[in-house]
Amino acid sequence: MRRNVLALMLFLLLPDAVHADRITQMTQSDLCIYTAKLQVAGYYYFEQGKPREEVKVVWHGDETPNEVDFVNSTLDDAYLWLTNAKRNGAALVSAQTFGDLVYEACMNGKPL
């Protein structure tokens, strides 16, 4: 009986373990730091005039689909925010200020 209960508990925990990746295991602070770093990287490419489609991400090969989606959507978000700011005639803030804004918004659970 104990083995059956233990097996059931392991089975129920398995889906979470299978889907766990570096993104889901990060603390809120680490996730926000990573988000800010990715968006600042996007900022530099944007500032150079490189279209988002031409920004190449070098993958290590062990990323989960969630990690790939997170990186790509984070870069997309940076490009969208920067494109909208430019389209609205706003001067771009510095890369450091942009990173600080991203981090603060992330820590407060708000979009940039």
C-alpha positions in Angstrom: 0.0 0.0 0.0 2.8 2.4 0.9 4.5 1.8 -2.4 1.3 2.5 -4.3 0.9 5.8 -2.5 4.5 6.7 -3.1 4.2 5.8 -6.8 1.1 7.9 -7.1 2.8 10.9 -5.4 5.8 10.6 -7.8 3.5 10.3 -10.7 1.6 13.4 -9.7 4.8 15.4 -9.3 6.2 14.2 -12.6 4.5 16.7 -14.9 5.9 19.6 -12.9 9.4 18.2 -13.0 9.1 17.5 -16.7 8.1 21.1 -17.5 10.5 22.7 -15.1 13.1 24.8 -16.7 15.5 27.7 -15.9 12.8 30.3 -16.4 10.2 28.7 -14.1 12.9 28.1 -11.4 14.1 31.7 -11.2 13.3 33.9 -8.3 11.3 37.0 -9.2 14.4 39.2 -8.8 16.5 36.9 -11.1 13.7 36.7 -13.6 13.5 40.5 -13.7 17.3 40.9 -14.0 17.3 38.4 -16.9 14.3 40.2 -18.6 16.1 43.5 -18.3 19.3 42.1 -19.8 17.5 40.6 -22.7 15.5 43.8 -23.4 18.7 45.9 -23.1 20.3 43.6 -25.7 17.3 44.2 -27.9 17.7 47.9 -27.3 21.3 47.9 -28.6 20.2 46.0 -31.8 17.3 48.4 -32.2 19.6 51.4 -31.7 21.8 50.1 -34.5 18.9 49.9 -36.8 18.8 46.1 -37.0 15.3 44.7 -37.6 14.1 42.2 -35.0 13.9 39.5 -37.6 17.7 39.8 -38.1 18.6 39.5 -34.4 20.1 36.0 -34.1 19.9 34.2 -30.8 22.6 31.7 -30.2 21.1 28.7 -28.6 23.0 26.1 -26.6 20.8 23.3 -27.6 19.3 22.4 -24.2 16.7 25.1 -24.0 13.1 24.1 -23.4 10.3 25.4 -25.6 9.3 27.7 -22.7 12.8 29.2 -22.5 13.0 29.8 -26.3 9.5 31.4 -26.2 10.5 33.6 -23.2 13.7 34.9 -24.9 11.9 35.5 -28.2 8.9 37.2 -26.7 11.1 39.3 -24.4 13.1 40.6 -27.4 9.8 41.2 -29.3 8.5 43.2 -26.3 11.6 45.4 -26.3 11.3 46.1 -30.0 7.6 46.8 -29.7 8.1 49.3 -26.9 11.1 51.0 -28.6 9.2 51.1 -32.0 6.2 52.7 -30.3 8.3 55.2 -28.5 10.1 56.2 -31.7 6.8 56.3 -33.6 5.3 58.6 -31.0 8.3 61.0 -31.3 9.8 60.3 -27.9 13.5 60.4 -27.6 15.0 57.1 -26.6 16.1 56.9 -23.0 19.6 55.6 -22.4 20.2 51.8 -22.4 20.8 51.9 -18.6 17.6 53.8 -18.0 15.7 51.5 -20.2 17.0 48.5 -18.3 16.1 50.1 -15.0 12.5 50.8 -16.3 12.2 47.2 -17.5 13.4 45.8 -14.1 11.2 48.1 -12.1 8.1 47.2 -14.1 8.9 43.5 -13.9 9.4 43.7 -10.1 6.1 45.5 -9.8 4.3 42.9 -12.0 3.4 45.6 -14.6 4.1 45.9 -18.3 6.6 48.4 -19.4 
